Amino acid sequence: MNKILAPILSYGIYKIPNNELAYDPETHQYVAACPELDLAVAGDREEEAVEDLVEAIKEYAQDYLERLDLFAGNPNRGAHLPLILLIASCVGTHPLLL
């Protein structure tokens, strides 16, 4: 998979670098990923992949907060809490953009 321009996920003035957007020639799809949250999605178009990643981030943040004891206590997911809290504070007041 060849990486192309890596967009930045923005929450108001806070930016999370390292988000990735790549084209997979084997599946003929674009893959958008947020490594900080271990999330990745695929779409037929760049815009579709990016929009789906934003939705996946929102859904993950909501699920994380609804099951906080499970996620925060998990060694693989506990480190996500500060970012989840930031996302939760911005959803509804600032659009999530890539």
C-alpha positions as CSV (number, residue, x, y, z in Angstrom):
1,M,0.0,0.0,0.0
2,N,1.5,3.3,-1.0
3,K,0.9,6.2,1.4
4,I,-0.3,9.5,-0.1
5,L,-0.6,12.8,1.6
6,A,-1.4,12.2,5.3
7,P,-4.2,14.5,6.4
8,I,-4.4,16.0,9.8
9,L,-7.5,15.4,12.0
10,S,-8.5,18.7,13.5
11,Y,-10.6,19.4,16.5
12,G,-10.9,23.2,16.7
13,I,-7.3,24.3,17.4
14,Y,-6.1,20.8,18.5
15,K,-4.5,18.7,15.8
16,I,-3.7,15.0,15.8
17,P,-1.0,14.2,13.3
18,N,-0.3,10.8,11.9
19,N,-3.6,10.1,10.4
20,E,-3.1,8.3,7.1
21,L,-4.8,8.1,3.8
22,A,-3.6,5.5,1.3
23,Y,-4.7,3.8,-1.9
24,D,-4.6,0.1,-2.0
25,P,-4.2,-1.1,-5.6
26,E,-5.1,-4.6,-4.7
27,T,-8.6,-3.7,-3.5
28,H,-8.9,-0.5,-5.5
29,Q,-10.0,1.3,-2.3
30,Y,-8.7,4.2,-0.2
31,V,-7.9,3.4,3.3
32,A,-8.1,6.1,6.0
33,A,-6.5,5.3,9.4
34,C,-6.2,6.9,12.8
35,P,-3.3,5.0,14.4
36,E,-3.7,6.8,17.7
37,L,-7.1,5.1,18.2
38,D,-6.3,1.9,16.2
39,L,-9.1,2.7,13.7
40,A,-9.1,2.2,9.9
41,V,-11.8,2.3,7.2
42,A,-11.9,1.8,3.5
43,G,-13.9,3.5,0.8
44,D,-14.1,3.7,-3.0
45,R,-13.2,7.4,-3.0
46,E,-10.9,9.5,-0.8
47,E,-13.7,11.6,0.5
48,E,-15.8,8.5,1.4
49,A,-12.9,7.0,3.3
50,V,-12.2,10.3,5.2
51,E,-15.9,10.8,6.0
52,D,-16.2,7.2,7.2
53,L,-13.1,7.6,9.4
54,V,-14.6,10.7,11.1
55,E,-17.8,8.7,11.7
56,A,-15.8,5.8,13.1
57,I,-13.9,8.1,15.5
58,K,-17.2,9.6,16.7
59,E,-18.8,6.2,17.2
60,Y,-15.7,4.9,19.0
61,A,-15.5,7.9,21.3
62,Q,-19.2,7.4,22.2
63,D,-18.8,3.7,22.8
64,Y,-15.7,4.2,24.8
65,L,-17.4,6.7,27.2
66,E,-20.5,4.4,27.5
67,R,-18.3,1.5,28.6
68,L,-15.6,3.5,30.3
69,D,-14.7,0.9,32.9
70,L,-14.1,-1.7,30.2
71,F,-12.0,0.5,27.9
72,A,-10.1,2.6,30.4
73,G,-9.0,-0.5,32.3
74,N,-7.8,-2.3,29.1
75,P,-4.0,-2.1,28.6
76,N,-4.5,-1.6,24.8
77,R,-7.2,1.0,25.0
78,G,-6.6,2.8,28.3
79,A,-4.1,5.2,26.7
80,H,-6.9,6.4,24.4
81,L,-8.8,8.2,27.2
82,P,-7.2,11.7,26.9
83,L,-8.0,11.7,23.2
84,I,-11.5,10.4,23.7
85,L,-12.2,13.1,26.2
86,L,-10.9,15.7,23.8
87,I,-13.1,14.3,21.0
88,A,-16.1,14.2,23.3
89,S,-15.6,17.8,24.3
90,C,-15.6,18.9,20.6
91,V,-18.3,16.8,19.1
92,G,-21.4,19.0,18.7
93,T,-19.5,22.2,19.0
94,H,-16.8,21.8,16.4
95,P,-17.0,19.6,13.3
96,L,-14.5,16.8,13.1
97,L,-12.4,17.3,10.0
98,L,-9.6,15.5,8.3
